[in-house]
């Protein structure tokens, strides 16, 4: 496989997309590898550089923008930049694997625009904005302010769902996992 496929999971923060992506990565027969994004945000407890993200300073990140190193990038929250390095996709394709992205809706749709045939873009929808708020609070990784910021952004993000190839409503995690598995399996088996 010279160029594999691209599987994008996008959703408002707290929808459960990370759980879905992590589950799919464990299914070895799918032959997937995770696209490690670059970010200028601070690492959270337990996060590792080069595993969860490539953590870098704001100035380093901006230098990569200048050098045109990103496939897509975005200031997801103020002063918190996130992006996919072109090299990351090449690294995974070179291993003969398909790339899985856990990225925000704008970045996800950018990838779909760049590689329309090669990309499966899935939107993970939380049951409701209220439920999303409860999940973010339970996660205890963000301050109240940041939670409110993420919830406000979620309403805007929900409006982009129809632009994705598929929408998975994450009411029941087990069902969402099964549905995601099926979608990815079919898409990766199809010849372009
Ligand atoms: P978090 O700070 O919770 O890890 O991520 C915040 C948001 O940024 C999430 O919606 C996450 O999916 C998104 N994100 C992570 N990596 C990227 C990326 O490479 N590009 C874009 N556009 N968004 C990303």
Boltz pocket constraint, residues with backbone or C-beta under 6 A from the ligand:
constraints:
  - pocket:
      binder: B
      contacts: [[A, 9], [A, 11], [A, 12], [A, 13], [A, 37], [A, 38], [A, 41], [A, 72], [A, 73], [A, 74], [A, 76], [A, 82], [A, 83], [A, 84], [A, 102], [A, 103], [A, 104], [A, 105], [A, 106], [A, 107], [A, 108]]
      max_distance: 6.0
